[in-house]
Protein backbone atom coordinates (compact mmCIF):
# COMPACT_ATOMS: atom_id res chain seq x y z
CA UNK A 1 0.00 0.00 0.00
CA UNK A 2 2.78 2.40 0.94
CA UNK A 3 4.71 1.70 -2.28
CA UNK A 4 1.59 2.28 -4.35
CA UNK A 5 0.91 5.59 -2.59
CA UNK A 6 4.51 6.68 -3.05
CA UNK A 7 4.37 5.75 -6.73
CA UNK A 8 1.15 7.69 -7.17
CA UNK A 9 2.64 10.75 -5.50
CA UNK A 10 5.76 10.55 -7.67
CA UNK A 11 3.66 10.27 -10.82
CA UNK A 12 1.47 13.18 -9.72
CA UNK A 13 4.54 15.31 -9.03
CA UNK A 14 6.01 14.45 -12.42
CA UNK A 15 2.72 15.25 -14.14
CA UNK A 16 2.63 18.64 -12.44
CA UNK A 17 6.23 19.35 -13.36
CA UNK A 18 5.68 18.27 -16.95
CA UNK A 19 2.54 20.39 -17.30
CA UNK A 20 4.43 23.57 -16.46
CA UNK A 21 6.24 25.18 -19.37
CA UNK A 22 9.94 24.78 -18.90
CA UNK A 23 12.23 27.56 -20.09
CA UNK A 24 14.98 24.94 -20.30
CA UNK A 25 12.96 22.93 -22.82
CA UNK A 26 13.94 25.21 -25.68
CA UNK A 27 17.59 25.05 -24.64
CA UNK A 28 17.68 21.31 -23.92
CA UNK A 29 15.08 19.48 -26.05
CA UNK A 30 17.04 16.19 -25.98
CA UNK A 31 17.19 16.20 -22.18
CA UNK A 32 13.45 16.91 -22.04
CA UNK A 33 12.87 13.98 -24.42
CA UNK A 34 15.03 11.76 -22.20
CA UNK A 35 12.96 12.74 -19.16
CA UNK A 36 9.78 11.82 -20.99
CA UNK A 37 11.26 8.47 -22.06
CA UNK A 38 12.31 7.75 -18.47
CA UNK A 39 8.81 8.60 -17.29
CA UNK A 40 7.32 6.16 -19.80
CA UNK A 41 9.78 3.44 -18.81
CA UNK A 42 8.93 3.97 -15.16
CA UNK A 43 5.23 3.64 -15.91
CA UNK A 44 5.88 0.38 -17.77
CA UNK A 45 7.88 -1.00 -14.86
CA UNK A 46 5.29 0.09 -12.30
CA UNK A 47 2.53 -1.70 -14.20
CA UNK A 48 4.51 -4.78 -15.22
CA UNK A 49 3.13 -8.18 -14.34
CA UNK A 50 6.46 -9.44 -12.98
CA UNK A 51 9.62 -8.13 -11.32
CA UNK A 52 12.12 -8.95 -14.11
CA UNK A 53 14.11 -11.38 -12.02
CA UNK A 54 14.25 -9.01 -9.08
CA UNK A 55 15.64 -6.11 -11.10
CA UNK A 56 12.50 -3.96 -11.30
CA UNK A 57 13.12 -2.21 -7.97
CA UNK A 58 16.74 -1.44 -8.89
CA UNK A 59 15.65 -0.15 -12.29
CA UNK A 60 13.07 2.15 -10.69
CA UNK A 61 15.71 3.56 -8.35
CA UNK A 62 18.05 4.09 -11.30
CA UNK A 63 15.31 5.92 -13.20
CA UNK A 64 14.69 8.18 -10.20
CA UNK A 65 18.39 9.02 -10.00
CA UNK A 66 18.64 9.60 -13.75
CA UNK A 67 15.64 11.95 -13.62
CA UNK A 68 17.22 13.83 -10.73
CA UNK A 69 20.50 14.24 -12.59
CA UNK A 70 18.77 15.36 -15.80
CA UNK A 71 16.75 17.97 -13.91
CA UNK A 72 20.00 19.33 -12.53
CA UNK A 73 21.38 19.45 -16.08
CA UNK A 74 18.32 21.41 -17.21
CA UNK A 75 19.37 24.26 -14.92
CA UNK A 76 22.42 25.00 -17.05
C-alpha positions in Angstrom: 0.0 0.0 0.0 2.8 2.4 0.9 4.7 1.7 -2.3 1.6 2.3 -4.3 0.9 5.6 -2.6 4.5 6.7 -3.0 4.4 5.8 -6.7 1.2 7.7 -7.2 2.6 10.8 -5.5 5.8 10.6 -7.7 3.7 10.3 -10.8 1.5 13.2 -9.7 4.5 15.3 -9.0 6.0 14.4 -12.4 2.7 15.3 -14.1 2.6 18.6 -12.4 6.2 19.4 -13.4 5.7 18.3 -16.9 2.5 20.4 -17.3 4.4 23.6 -16.5 6.2 25.2 -19.4 9.9 24.8 -18.9 12.2 27.6 -20.1 15.0 24.9 -20.3 13.0 22.9 -22.8 13.9 25.2 -25.7 17.6 25.1 -24.6 17.7 21.3 -23.9 15.1 19.5 -26.0 17.0 16.2 -26.0 17.2 16.2 -22.2 13.5 16.9 -22.0 12.9 14.0 -24.4 15.0 11.8 -22.2 13.0 12.7 -19.2 9.8 11.8 -21.0 11.3 8.5 -22.1 12.3 7.8 -18.5 8.8 8.6 -17.3 7.3 6.2 -19.8 9.8 3.4 -18.8 8.9 4.0 -15.2 5.2 3.6 -15.9 5.9 0.4 -17.8 7.9 -1.0 -14.9 5.3 0.1 -12.3 2.5 -1.7 -14.2 4.5 -4.8 -15.2 3.1 -8.2 -14.3 6.5 -9.4 -13.0 9.6 -8.1 -11.3 12.1 -8.9 -14.1 14.1 -11.4 -12.0 14.2 -9.0 -9.1 15.6 -6.1 -11.1 12.5 -4.0 -11.3 13.1 -2.2 -8.0 16.7 -1.4 -8.9 15.6 -0.1 -12.3 13.1 2.1 -10.7 15.7 3.6 -8.4 18.1 4.1 -11.3 15.3 5.9 -13.2 14.7 8.2 -10.2 18.4 9.0 -10.0 18.6 9.6 -13.8 15.6 11.9 -13.6 17.2 13.8 -10.7 20.5 14.2 -12.6 18.8 15.4 -15.8 16.7 18.0 -13.9 20.0 19.3 -12.5 21.4 19.4 -16.1 18.3 21.4 -17.2 19.4 24.3 -14.9 22.4 25.0 -17.1 
